[in-house]
Amino acid sequence: MIDQLIYRSLATEMKRLFEHFPVITLTGPRQSGKTTLCRKLYPDLPYINLENANTLQEIQDDIKSFFDKYSQGVIIDEAHNFPEIFSYIQIHVDEDKFKGKKDRKFIVTGSSNFALLEKVTQSMAGRTAVLTLLPLSYKELLQSGLAPTTNRFIINGGYPAIWLDESVRTEIYSNYYTTYIERDVRSIINIKDLRAFHIFLRLCAGRIGSEFNASSLSVATGVSVNTINSWISVLAASYTVYLLTPYHANIGKRLTKTPKIYFYDTGLAAYLLGIENEVHLQTHPLRGELFENMVINEILKEGYNKGKEEHLYFYRDKTQREIDVIRMKALNIEAYEIKAGKSYDKDYFKHLKYLKELLGEQVTRTTVLYDGDSNNDSTINGLYNFRDFSLYDNKLV
């Protein structure tokens, strides 16, 4: 538990871009800390929340008065509740530019990827910087004075509220889950069978790190394949899950074409799996998959916190050779194997060596990230415990 606000790594990039763009668009899951970050960085900017029905109605009734009222700029929270506002922001940004006015700034946030970014793409191209704030990274916790064990980090996840008071972790996730179902899901689609959706979400947690099979989930939940595909889109749009795409290349090998499913937050996944404490997690059959999910999340966060979108894939061919993460950087490839074990095994590098032989100089890095002791891995080239790559950017960037 900590008794202070945690410094967010994204703040550095956000402050830099604030000087160059009239609008900052900040997306990410509910409760990831978007509002806190914006209000802490820019305490002099007025703040409104479009979750407030009265505020939303007031803006919809008289949009002109709204912009007159905030002539120096404003933080607009949960803007996906009124995505049309981007068209109005565009008009005022263009007018300010024409008049040579540079002091009005808008910061808009939202937790629904589809509703927000669709309007951003349509209305705000070239006028806004788009950033994503995911839940806390391990490095951010380390910088705040915490050094949680692997199991503690997996089961707590990264939502700041839990690290402020771990004693109510279960209650926080229960409330988050209920709020998510009632607000985000129902605002995007009309779910006729809420019970089936609950089952579907828990089944997704049980299939972390596995290939996403809509037909299998259709049978398990009793709904159509089209419904399953619609539901997975909703989970992705609200930053609950993401699908890791398989790597494709013309290398004369039959590669899988089915993506794998992961959660943006392992704490929520653990909650859905009924894992109540670190003892349960240590012996749980999905502990390895949750560790893998956590490490991939850390790679995603490292990029997003620098304002960059990571291009991540996985490799699997017909002979079942598999590499957990293929990270594209321009035309180069970085390959990562993720192992939940605490002891080193020389076979950890087997598939990485194969990929290096297959693709040659295109593979610029082969790395194993595992749960071992950093004191034991310094003599093995390419082997790191995940805490080390959380501490040192040059291990991944």
C-alpha positions, 0 to 999 in steps of 0.5 A: 500500500502507498499513501501518495500519488504515483508518478506516471511515466506518460507524463513526460511525453504528455507535457512535451506534446502539450507544447506542440498540439492544441488538443491532447486525446488520452485514452485507456481503461476506466480507472487507469488514472487518466483523470488524475494525470490530467488534473495533476499536470494541468491544475489551472485548466477547468475540468468537466466530466461528461459522465455527469448527466447535467453537464452533458445535457447543458453542453448538448443544449447550448454548445456555443455557450460552452466554448465561450465559457472555456475560452482558455481551454478545458479538460473534458473527461469521458468525452466518448459520451458525446463524441460529436464534441470533436467536430466543435473542437475542430472548428474552434481549433481551426479558428484559433489557428487562423487568428494566431491564438495559441493559448487555448488547449483542450485535453479530452479523455475517454475509456471507449476506444471505438467511440472516441478514436473514430471521431478523432480520426474523422475530425481531429487529424493533424490537430491532436496527439493521441496517447494511451494510459494503461494501468500501472507498470511494474517500473512505475511501482518501483519508482513509487517505492514498491517492489512487489513480488511477481505473484503480488503484482499479477494478482493486484494488477495495475489499477492505482486504487488497489495499490492505494488500499490492497485490503479492498482489492476484491471489492474494487474489482467487483465494483469495476466489473459491475460498472463495466458491464452496466456502463461500457458494454451496454452503451456499445451494444444491446446484450440480450443475454447478460448471463451468457456474456458473464460466462463468456468473459470468464471463459476469456480469462480462462483462455489467456495465452491461447488462440482465440476460437470463436466457434468453441466459445460459441458452443460454451456460451450458447450464442452465435459465432457472430455474437462472440465476435461482436462481444470480443470487439466490445472487450477490445474497445473498452480496453479489457482484452486484446488479441495478439496477432500471429506473425506472418512472413513469406518464409516458406513456412505454414504459420498459424493465422489465429490470434491469441487473447490476453487481458490488459490487466492481470488483476482483473483476469485473476478476479474473473478466475476466482484467484483470491490470494498469492497462495492460490495463484502460486499453484493455479494451473494458469499461473504461467499464462498469467505471468506471460500476460503480465510481461507482454503488458509490460512491453505494451506499457513501455511503448505507450508510456513513450507515446509509441504504439508497439507492433507486437506479434507471436510466432507459431508454425505447423511444427508447433515452434512458438515464440511468445513475442515478435516485436517489429521495429521498422524492418528489424525483429526482436524476439522474446520468450517468456518463461514463468520458471525461476530456474534457467533451462538452456532449452529456453533459447531453442526456438529463438535460435531457430528463428535467428537461423531462419531470418538471419540478420533481420533478427536483431535481438533474442531475449528470454524474460523469466521469473528468476533471480537477477543475481543468477542471470548476468553471465547468460547473454540474452537472459533477463528477469522481468524486473530488470527490463522494467528497471532499465529501458535499454533492455527493451528500447 
